[in-house]
Amino acid sequence: MDACEPAGGEVLHVVEVSLSVDDSPVVEEALAAMELPFASWRLPGRPLSTIRLFSSLYEEAVERAVIVEDLLASWQSFLHGVPPEVQLTTIQREEWAECWKAFFKTFSVTDRLVVSPSWEEYTPASGEVVVELDPGMCFGTGYHGTTRACLEFLDSLADARQGEAFLEAGCGSGILSLAARKLGFGAVTGFDHDPDAVRVARSNLGAQGVDDVVLTCAEIAEFDPGPGYAVVVANILAVVLLGYAECVAGFVDRSCPGARLILSGILTDQYEEVKVCYEGLGFVECQRRTIDEWTSGMYVSKG
């Protein structure tokens, strides 16, 4: 989904799209399908979302602005909110850290699980588990419906699956790996195809004193799960979950009783196709969550 800032240079060239929160998932899906890296966010309770595409080169940013304009024009019949606005601008690289803080505040995901940015002071109540991170421009603050659903699933599983092996496929900021470790899962592993995402995830885990999580840079088809994991979260995109279904299914340790597979990053109108695909690979849906335009499911292995 979202990606990290490009390396190098003092200035970032930004294609910024402002659009309705209801239309944002459609545009995000289209950008992801075109393999265009982006960051997206919205403040809770606000009617608009912001999507940004970052480039170190001005020429690349101009090309991307044209692509986005053409995309919005061709997808106009699928958009029902206020007309999207696209602008091309620049920001100093160091300005990003302060800009990001306006969009990320401490909030409760569940009764005990709290996500907090590293720059805010938060005193947890008794029994609360705090996941503190600085996502930079990597996907994974917990605001997005896909990440939030995954966190809710993990919290619901944690008490019964203490010490069991966990995998985060597509780690982004590392938020799910960090949450899993703090909730008491055992050996925690994460991977992402984006080396900047792995770097950010390692930084977040290190800042929390978590040094026993294994994070690697790998493509989904190249990652070696070894004997597999009792709980696997794949918060990616429907097109990837479908295209690499056998790989994702292979991450699960089928010998583990009641092994769980959490699938997320799926637009609601694509969910049934994903569900049918994984049922064909030996999984049964046991729970689902729909948040905004996204539906996530938790599956149990038939063994």
C-alpha positions as CSV (number, residue, x, y, z in Angstrom):
1,M,0.0,0.0,0.0
2,D,1.8,3.0,1.2
3,A,5.6,3.3,0.7
4,C,8.5,5.2,2.2
5,E,10.2,8.4,1.1
6,P,12.8,8.1,-1.7
7,A,16.4,8.2,-0.7
8,G,18.8,11.1,-1.4
9,G,18.4,14.8,-2.0
10,E,17.3,17.7,0.2
11,V,14.0,18.4,-1.6
12,L,11.0,16.1,-2.1
13,H,8.7,16.8,-5.1
14,V,5.2,15.9,-4.1
15,V,2.1,15.0,-6.1
16,E,-0.7,15.7,-3.6
17,V,-4.3,14.5,-4.1
18,S,-7.0,15.7,-1.8
19,L,-10.2,13.7,-2.1
20,S,-13.2,12.3,-0.2
21,V,-12.5,9.6,2.4
22,D,-15.1,7.4,0.6
23,D,-13.2,7.7,-2.7
24,S,-9.7,7.3,-1.3
25,P,-9.7,3.4,-1.2
26,V,-10.6,3.2,-4.9
27,V,-7.8,5.6,-5.8
28,E,-5.3,3.8,-3.5
29,E,-6.2,0.5,-5.1
30,A,-5.6,1.9,-8.6
31,L,-2.3,3.5,-7.6
32,A,-1.1,0.2,-6.0
33,A,-2.1,-1.8,-9.1
34,M,0.0,0.6,-11.2
35,E,2.9,0.0,-8.7
36,L,3.1,3.7,-7.8
37,P,4.4,4.2,-4.3
38,F,2.3,6.5,-2.2
39,A,1.4,7.6,1.3
40,S,-2.2,8.2,2.4
41,W,-3.8,9.3,5.6
42,R,-6.8,11.1,7.1
43,L,-7.6,12.5,10.5
44,P,-10.4,10.7,12.3
45,G,-13.7,12.5,11.8
46,R,-12.5,14.6,8.9
47,P,-14.3,14.2,5.5
48,L,-11.1,14.4,3.3
49,S,-8.2,12.1,2.7
50,T,-4.7,13.1,1.5
51,I,-2.6,10.9,-0.9
52,R,0.9,11.9,-1.6
53,L,3.4,10.6,-4.1
54,F,7.0,11.6,-3.4
55,S,9.9,11.9,-5.8
56,S,13.5,13.0,-5.5
57,L,13.4,14.1,-9.2
58,Y,11.2,16.9,-10.5
59,E,10.8,15.2,-13.9
60,E,9.5,12.0,-12.2
61,A,7.0,14.0,-10.2
62,V,5.7,15.7,-13.3
63,E,5.2,12.4,-15.0
64,R,3.4,11.0,-11.9
65,A,1.1,14.1,-11.8
66,V,0.0,13.4,-15.4
67,I,-0.6,9.7,-14.6
68,V,-2.7,10.6,-11.6
69,E,-4.7,13.2,-13.5
70,D,-5.4,10.7,-16.2
71,L,-6.3,8.0,-13.7
72,L,-8.8,10.2,-11.9
73,A,-10.4,11.2,-15.2
74,S,-10.7,7.5,-16.3
75,W,-12.1,6.5,-12.9
76,Q,-14.5,9.4,-12.6
77,S,-17.6,7.2,-12.7
78,F,-16.3,5.3,-9.6
79,L,-15.8,8.5,-7.6
80,H,-18.8,9.9,-5.8
81,G,-17.5,12.5,-3.4
82,V,-16.1,16.0,-3.9
83,P,-14.0,16.2,-7.1
84,P,-10.4,15.3,-6.2
85,E,-7.8,18.1,-6.4
86,V,-4.2,17.4,-7.6
87,Q,-1.3,19.7,-7.0
88,L,2.4,19.5,-7.6
89,T,4.6,21.0,-4.9
90,T,7.9,20.6,-3.1
91,I,8.9,20.2,0.6
92,Q,12.2,20.2,2.3
93,R,13.0,16.7,3.4
94,E,13.4,17.7,7.0
95,E,9.9,19.4,7.0
96,W,8.3,16.0,6.6
97,A,8.8,15.0,10.2
98,E,6.8,18.0,11.5
99,C,4.2,17.7,8.8
100,W,3.5,14.1,9.6
101,K,2.9,14.8,13.3
102,A,-0.3,16.7,12.5
103,F,-1.8,13.5,11.2
104,F,-0.8,11.0,13.9
105,K,-2.1,11.2,17.4
106,T,-2.4,8.7,20.3
107,F,-5.5,6.6,20.1
108,S,-7.0,3.4,21.5
109,V,-7.4,0.5,19.1
110,T,-9.1,-1.8,21.7
111,D,-9.7,-1.6,25.4
112,R,-6.1,-2.5,26.1
113,L,-4.2,-1.8,22.9
114,V,-3.0,1.8,22.4
115,V,-1.0,3.2,19.5
116,S,1.1,6.3,20.2
117,P,3.5,8.3,18.2
118,S,7.0,8.4,19.6
119,W,7.0,12.2,20.0
120,E,3.9,12.2,22.3
121,E,4.1,11.4,26.0
122,Y,1.5,8.9,27.1
123,T,1.0,7.3,30.5
124,P,-0.7,3.9,30.1
125,A,-3.6,2.9,32.4
126,S,-3.3,-0.4,34.2
127,G,-3.4,-3.3,31.8
128,E,-2.9,-1.2,28.7
129,V,-0.4,-2.3,26.0
130,V,1.2,0.7,24.2
131,V,2.7,0.4,20.7
132,E,4.9,3.4,20.3
133,L,6.3,4.2,16.8
134,D,7.5,6.8,14.3
135,P,6.2,5.6,10.9
136,G,7.8,8.3,8.9
137,M,6.2,7.9,5.5
138,C,5.7,4.2,5.8
139,F,2.3,2.6,5.9
140,G,1.1,1.6,9.4
141,T,-0.2,4.0,12.0
142,G,-3.2,2.0,12.9
143,Y,-5.6,4.7,11.6
144,H,-6.2,2.9,8.3
145,G,-9.0,0.4,8.4
146,T,-6.8,-2.5,7.2
147,T,-4.1,-2.0,9.9
148,R,-6.7,-1.4,12.6
149,A,-8.6,-4.6,11.8
150,C,-5.3,-6.5,12.0
151,L,-4.5,-5.0,15.4
152,E,-8.0,-5.9,16.7
153,F,-7.6,-9.5,15.5
154,L,-4.2,-9.8,17.1
155,D,-5.5,-8.5,20.5
156,S,-8.4,-11.0,20.3
157,L,-5.9,-13.9,19.7
158,A,-3.1,-12.9,22.1
159,D,-4.2,-14.4,25.4
160,A,-4.8,-17.9,23.9
161,R,-1.7,-17.9,21.7
162,Q,1.0,-16.7,24.0
163,G,4.5,-17.8,22.9
164,E,3.4,-18.9,19.4
165,A,5.3,-18.0,16.3
166,F,4.0,-14.9,14.3
167,L,4.7,-13.6,10.8
168,E,3.9,-10.1,9.4
169,A,4.0,-10.3,5.6
170,G,4.5,-6.7,4.3
171,C,5.7,-5.1,7.5
172,G,5.6,-1.4,6.6
173,S,6.3,0.5,9.8
174,G,6.5,-2.7,11.8
175,I,3.4,-1.9,13.8
176,L,2.0,-5.4,13.7
177,S,5.2,-7.1,14.6
178,L,5.7,-4.7,17.5
179,A,2.1,-5.2,18.7
180,A,2.5,-9.0,18.4
181,R,5.7,-8.9,20.5
182,K,4.2,-6.7,23.2
183,L,1.0,-8.8,23.3
184,G,3.1,-11.9,24.1
185,F,3.5,-13.8,20.9
186,G,6.6,-15.8,20.6
187,A,9.1,-15.8,17.8
188,V,8.1,-12.7,15.7
189,T,9.2,-12.3,12.1
190,G,8.4,-9.7,9.5
191,F,9.4,-9.0,5.9
192,D,8.8,-6.4,3.2
193,H,9.9,-5.9,-0.4
194,D,10.8,-2.3,0.4
195,P,14.2,-1.9,2.1
196,D,13.2,1.5,3.5
197,A,10.2,0.0,5.2
198,V,12.4,-2.7,6.8
199,R,14.8,0.1,7.9
200,V,11.9,2.1,9.5
201,A,10.5,-1.1,11.1
202,R,13.9,-2.0,12.6
203,S,14.2,1.6,14.0
204,N,10.7,1.4,15.6
205,L,11.4,-2.0,17.2
206,G,14.8,-0.9,18.4
207,A,13.4,2.3,20.0
208,Q,11.0,0.1,22.0
209,G,13.9,-2.1,23.2
210,V,12.6,-5.0,21.1
211,D,15.7,-6.7,19.6
212,D,14.5,-10.2,19.1
213,V,12.2,-9.7,16.1
214,V,13.7,-10.9,12.8
215,L,13.0,-8.4,9.9
216,T,14.1,-9.1,6.4
217,C,13.8,-7.6,2.9
218,A,12.3,-10.1,0.5
219,E,9.8,-10.4,-2.2
220,I,6.7,-12.4,-1.3
221,A,7.5,-15.2,-3.6
222,E,11.1,-15.4,-2.3
223,F,10.5,-15.4,1.4
224,D,11.3,-18.7,3.1
225,P,8.9,-19.4,6.0
226,G,10.8,-22.4,7.2
227,P,8.4,-24.7,9.1
228,G,5.8,-21.9,9.1
229,Y,4.0,-19.8,11.7
230,A,1.0,-20.3,14.0
231,V,-0.3,-16.8,13.2
232,V,0.3,-15.1,9.9
233,V,-0.9,-11.6,9.0
234,A,-0.8,-10.5,5.3
235,N,-1.9,-6.9,5.1
236,I,-1.1,-6.3,1.5
237,L,-3.6,-5.8,-1.4
238,A,-6.3,-8.0,-2.9
239,V,-4.4,-8.3,-6.2
240,V,-1.3,-9.5,-4.3
241,L,-3.2,-11.9,-2.0
242,L,-4.8,-13.4,-5.1
243,G,-1.7,-13.5,-7.3
244,Y,0.5,-15.1,-4.5
245,A,-2.2,-17.0,-2.7
246,E,-0.2,-20.3,-2.5
247,C,2.9,-18.4,-1.2
248,V,0.8,-16.7,1.5
249,A,-0.9,-20.0,2.4
250,G,2.5,-21.7,2.7
251,F,3.6,-19.3,5.4
252,V,1.1,-21.0,7.8
253,D,2.2,-23.9,10.0
254,R,-0.6,-26.3,9.2
255,S,0.6,-28.7,11.9
256,C,-0.2,-26.1,14.6
257,P,-3.7,-26.7,16.0
258,G,-6.0,-23.8,14.9
259,A,-3.3,-21.9,13.1
260,R,-4.6,-18.5,12.0
261,L,-4.2,-16.5,8.8
262,I,-5.3,-12.9,8.8
263,L,-5.9,-11.3,5.3
264,S,-6.2,-7.6,5.0
265,G,-5.7,-4.7,2.5
266,I,-8.9,-5.8,0.7
267,L,-11.6,-3.5,-0.7
268,T,-15.0,-4.8,0.5
269,D,-16.2,-5.5,-3.1
270,Q,-13.1,-7.7,-3.6
271,Y,-13.4,-9.6,-0.4
272,E,-15.5,-12.5,-1.6
273,E,-13.1,-13.4,-4.4
274,V,-10.2,-13.5,-1.9
275,K,-12.3,-15.6,0.6
276,V,-13.2,-18.1,-2.1
277,C,-9.5,-18.4,-3.2
278,Y,-8.3,-19.1,0.3
279,E,-11.1,-21.5,1.1
280,G,-9.9,-23.5,-1.9
281,L,-6.5,-23.6,-0.3
282,G,-7.8,-25.2,2.9
283,F,-8.8,-22.2,5.1
284,V,-12.1,-21.4,6.8
285,E,-13.2,-17.9,7.7
286,C,-13.8,-17.5,11.4
287,Q,-14.1,-13.7,11.7
288,R,-14.2,-10.6,9.5
289,R,-14.1,-6.9,10.1
290,T,-15.2,-4.1,7.8
291,I,-13.8,-0.7,8.5
292,D,-14.5,2.2,6.1
293,E,-14.3,0.6,2.6
294,W,-12.0,-2.2,3.6
295,T,-12.8,-5.7,4.8
296,S,-10.3,-8.0,6.6
297,G,-10.8,-11.7,7.5
298,M,-9.3,-14.1,9.9
299,Y,-9.1,-17.7,8.8
300,V,-8.3,-21.0,10.5
301,S,-6.4,-23.8,8.8
302,K,-8.3,-27.0,8.3
303,G,-5.0,-28.8,9.2
